[in-house]
């Protein structure tokens, strides 16, 4: 994926002790880059925006993401995390939120890279059930993707550019971009 400014470059993703699980580390770093790309499009004034009275504001979604990541990684996966009261940045701006998210994520990547397959496959409590840590990790990625997509819709509603996440968007494209928008392109093998 082409990021204009990757917060965590491919060369910075640590090598995991279990080669077949390297994709977990790459995926998490990619999610960090995607969040960074979306969060930094917002301005400080946008943090109060919500499209409906029952919706969360941009700022509430971002703070939820930061706090719930801390909970998933600390409580459920057992990573050493900062105290919950230390998760949110003092300066509540999109750039400071994104910077804090990247900072916390780099530490998680380093920890996760050192874990053997038995750690990933260990069954641990998750809310009111028990699941393998690898399952909880993927659940976290899906949770993050859900809120990232939600904020992408908010960007469109604010008439702001939606950054490229998986490929070209209406706002970002490049000469060799190949979106699948036709039966012909979907037919390629």
SVG drawing of the C-alpha trace seen along z (x, -y; Angstrom):
<svg xmlns="http://www.w3.org/2000/svg" viewBox="-30 -24 44 48">
<polyline fill="none" stroke="black" stroke-width="0.4" points="0.0,0.0 1.2,-3.5 1.1,-5.8 2.1,-9.4 3.6,-9.4 3.8,-6.0 3.9,-6.4 5.5,-2.9 7.5,-2.0 7.7,1.6 11.4,1.6 10.4,0.7 8.1,3.6 10.0,6.0 10.7,9.5 8.6,12.0 10.0,15.1 7.4,17.2 7.8,16.5 4.3,17.7 2.8,15.1 4.8,12.2 1.6,11.1 0.1,10.2 2.8,7.7 2.6,6.3 -1.2,6.1 -1.1,4.2 1.5,1.7 -0.7,1.3 -3.7,0.5 -1.6,-2.1 -0.7,-3.7 -4.3,-3.7 -5.6,-5.2 -2.8,-7.8 -3.8,-8.7 -7.5,-9.1 -7.1,-10.8 -4.7,-13.5 -7.1,-14.7 -9.4,-16.0 -8.9,-19.5 -9.3,-20.4 -12.7,-21.9 -13.8,-18.6 -13.5,-16.7 -16.9,-17.9 -18.6,-16.8 -21.2,-14.1 -23.7,-13.4 -26.6,-12.6 -27.7,-13.3 -27.3,-9.6 -23.8,-9.3 -20.5,-9.7 -18.3,-12.7 -15.0,-12.4 -13.2,-13.0 -15.2,-10.4 -14.5,-7.8 -10.8,-8.5 -10.6,-8.5 -12.6,-5.2 -10.1,-3.7 -7.2,-4.7 -8.8,-3.5 -10.2,-0.3 -6.9,0.7 -5.3,0.3 -8.0,2.6 -7.7,5.2 -4.0,5.4 -3.6,5.0 -6.6,6.8 -7.3,9.5 -3.9,10.1 -1.7,9.4 0.6,6.9 2.4,4.4 0.4,1.2 0.5,-2.3 -2.1,-3.1 -5.5,-3.9 -5.3,-7.5 -2.1,-7.9 -3.4,-6.8 -5.0,-10.0 -2.6,-12.9 -2.7,-16.1 -3.2,-18.1 -6.4,-16.9 -5.8,-17.5 -6.0,-15.1 -2.2,-15.2 -1.5,-14.5 -4.1,-11.7 -2.4,-10.1 1.1,-10.6 0.0,-8.9 -1.6,-6.0 1.6,-5.5 3.8,-5.7 1.7,-3.1 1.5,-0.8 5.3,-0.7 5.7,0.7 3.0,3.3 4.7,4.4 7.9,4.9 6.2,7.1 4.1,9.0 7.2,9.8 8.8,11.7 5.8,14.0 6.0,17.7 3.2,19.6 2.1,21.1 1.5,17.6 -0.6,16.7 -2.6,19.9 -3.2,19.7 -6.8,19.4 -7.5,16.4 -10.6,14.6 -12.3,12.2 -15.2,10.4 -17.6,13.3 -16.0,16.0 -12.5,17.5 -10.7,17.2 -7.2,17.7 -5.0,14.6 -4.7,14.7 -8.5,14.6 -8.6,11.6 -5.9,9.9 -7.9,10.3 -11.1,9.1 -9.1,6.0 -8.1,5.4 -11.7,5.7 -12.9,3.3 -10.3,0.7 -11.3,1.2 -15.0,0.6 -14.2,-2.8 -11.8,-3.8 -14.5,-3.3 -16.9,-5.2 -14.5,-8.1 -14.0,-7.8 -17.7,-8.5 -17.4,-11.4 -14.6,-12.8 -16.8,-12.6 -19.7,-14.3 -17.4,-17.1 -16.3,-17.4 -12.7,-16.5 -10.5,-14.2 -10.7,-10.5 -7.2,-9.1 -6.2,-6.0 -6.5,-3.0 -6.5,0.1 -6.2,-1.6 -7.4,-4.6 -10.3,-6.7 -12.3,-9.5 -9.7,-11.8 -6.5,-9.9 -5.3,-7.9 -2.1,-7.2 -1.2,-6.2 -0.9,-2.5 -3.9,-2.2 -6.2,0.7 -9.5,0.5 -11.9,3.4 -15.0,1.7 -15.9,3.9 -16.6,7.5 -13.5,7.4 -11.2,6.4 -12.8,8.9 -12.2,11.6 -8.4,11.3 -6.5,14.3"/>
</svg>
